[in-house]
């Protein structure tokens, strides 16, 4: 039987969320990373949708948090691509943008308008990840 500290470490590793952050602004990625790491999340980051898709192909991710407008493959097309792929359709997608109205043609799981308060971001991540755990696969 594992030592209590080993059990705690195993439990923490199994409950730790892996978050993929996608934004073309390095300062935003840095701020979101610090926010997620303060909640003991494992953080992956990408500066565009194509890089995010590559990371999704190589990693198990609990949630994607993405800016809407980015050069190349933006958040809307990233979300559409994920939601039409059976390997990634179940991953919650939190869209974040400075635009006051979210894109109506995209089936994202949550939307926050920039600037985002830390508590609002953390609450949305917890809510969307909890909803994902309740869904039957």
C-alpha positions as CSV (number, residue, x, y, z in Angstrom):
1,X,0.0,0.0,0.0
2,X,1.4,3.4,-0.9
3,X,2.5,5.9,1.8
4,X,0.0,8.7,2.6
5,X,2.1,11.3,0.8
6,X,2.2,9.1,-2.3
7,X,-1.6,8.7,-2.2
8,X,-2.0,12.5,-1.9
9,X,0.4,13.0,-4.9
10,X,-1.5,10.4,-6.9
11,X,-4.9,11.9,-6.1
12,X,-3.6,15.4,-6.9
13,X,-2.2,14.3,-10.2
14,X,-5.5,12.5,-11.1
15,X,-7.6,15.6,-10.2
16,X,-5.2,18.2,-11.8
17,X,-6.8,19.9,-14.8
18,X,-4.8,20.2,-18.0
19,X,-5.7,23.5,-19.6
20,X,-4.8,24.6,-23.2
21,X,-4.5,28.4,-23.5
22,X,-4.7,29.8,-27.0
23,X,-4.1,33.5,-27.7
24,X,-1.8,35.5,-30.0
25,X,-0.8,37.9,-27.2
26,X,2.1,36.6,-25.1
27,X,1.2,38.8,-22.2
28,X,-2.3,37.4,-22.1
29,X,-0.9,33.8,-22.2
30,X,1.4,34.7,-19.4
31,X,-1.4,36.2,-17.2
32,X,-3.8,33.2,-17.9
33,X,-0.9,30.8,-17.2
34,X,-0.2,32.3,-13.8
35,X,-3.9,32.3,-13.0
36,X,-4.3,28.6,-13.9
37,X,-1.0,27.5,-12.2
38,X,-2.3,29.2,-9.0
39,X,-5.0,26.6,-9.1
40,X,-2.5,23.8,-9.7
41,X,-3.5,23.3,-13.3
42,X,-1.1,21.9,-15.9
43,X,-0.9,24.5,-18.6
44,X,-0.2,24.1,-22.3
45,X,-0.2,27.2,-24.6
46,X,-0.4,28.0,-28.2
47,X,-0.3,31.3,-30.1
48,X,-2.8,30.2,-32.9
49,X,-5.4,27.6,-33.6
50,X,-3.1,25.4,-35.8
51,X,-0.6,25.1,-33.0
52,X,-3.4,24.3,-30.6
53,X,-4.7,21.5,-32.8
54,X,-1.2,20.0,-32.9
55,X,-1.1,20.1,-29.1
56,X,-4.5,18.5,-28.9
57,X,-3.3,15.7,-31.0
58,X,-0.4,15.0,-28.6
59,X,-2.0,15.7,-25.2
60,X,-5.0,14.9,-23.1
61,X,-6.7,18.2,-22.3
62,X,-9.5,19.0,-19.9
63,X,-10.5,22.4,-21.3
64,X,-9.5,24.8,-24.1
65,X,-9.5,28.5,-23.3
66,X,-9.1,30.5,-26.5
67,X,-9.2,34.1,-27.8
68,X,-11.7,34.6,-30.7
69,X,-9.6,36.6,-33.1
70,X,-6.1,35.6,-33.9
71,X,-4.0,35.5,-37.1
72,X,-4.3,32.2,-39.1
73,X,-6.8,29.8,-37.5
74,X,-8.7,31.9,-35.0
75,X,-10.8,30.8,-32.0
76,X,-14.0,30.4,-33.9
77,X,-12.6,28.0,-36.5
78,X,-10.5,26.2,-33.8
79,X,-13.7,25.5,-31.9
80,X,-15.6,24.4,-35.0
81,X,-12.8,22.1,-35.9
82,X,-12.7,20.6,-32.4
83,X,-16.4,20.1,-32.1
84,X,-16.6,18.3,-35.5
85,X,-13.8,15.9,-34.5
86,X,-14.9,12.9,-32.4
87,X,-11.5,12.9,-30.6
88,X,-11.9,16.4,-29.4
89,X,-15.6,17.2,-29.5
90,X,-16.1,16.4,-25.8
91,X,-13.5,18.9,-24.6
92,X,-15.1,22.1,-23.1
93,X,-14.2,25.2,-25.1
94,X,-14.2,28.6,-23.3
95,X,-14.1,31.5,-25.8
96,X,-12.7,34.8,-24.6
97,X,-12.8,38.0,-26.6
98,X,-12.9,41.8,-26.3
99,X,-15.9,41.7,-28.6
100,X,-19.1,42.3,-26.7
101,X,-21.1,39.7,-28.7
102,X,-19.9,36.2,-29.1
103,X,-19.9,34.6,-32.5
104,X,-23.4,33.0,-32.9
105,X,-22.3,30.4,-35.5
106,X,-19.9,28.6,-33.1
107,X,-21.0,26.0,-30.6
108,X,-18.6,26.9,-27.7
109,X,-19.3,25.9,-24.1
110,X,-18.7,29.2,-22.5
111,X,-17.9,32.9,-23.3
112,X,-16.2,35.6,-21.3
113,X,-15.6,39.2,-22.5
114,X,-12.2,40.7,-22.0
115,X,-10.9,42.0,-19.7
116,X,-11.6,38.9,-17.7
117,X,-11.6,38.9,-13.9
118,X,-9.6,36.1,-12.4
119,X,-12.5,34.8,-10.3
120,X,-14.7,34.7,-13.4
121,X,-12.1,32.8,-15.4
122,X,-11.5,30.2,-12.6
123,X,-15.3,29.8,-12.0
124,X,-15.9,29.2,-15.7
125,X,-13.2,26.6,-15.9
126,X,-14.4,24.8,-12.8
127,X,-18.0,24.9,-14.1
128,X,-17.2,23.6,-17.6
129,X,-14.9,20.9,-16.4
130,X,-17.5,19.7,-13.8
131,X,-20.1,19.6,-16.6
132,X,-17.7,17.6,-18.8
133,X,-17.3,15.0,-16.0
134,X,-21.1,14.6,-15.7
135,X,-21.6,13.9,-19.4
136,X,-21.8,10.3,-20.4
137,X,-19.3,9.2,-23.0
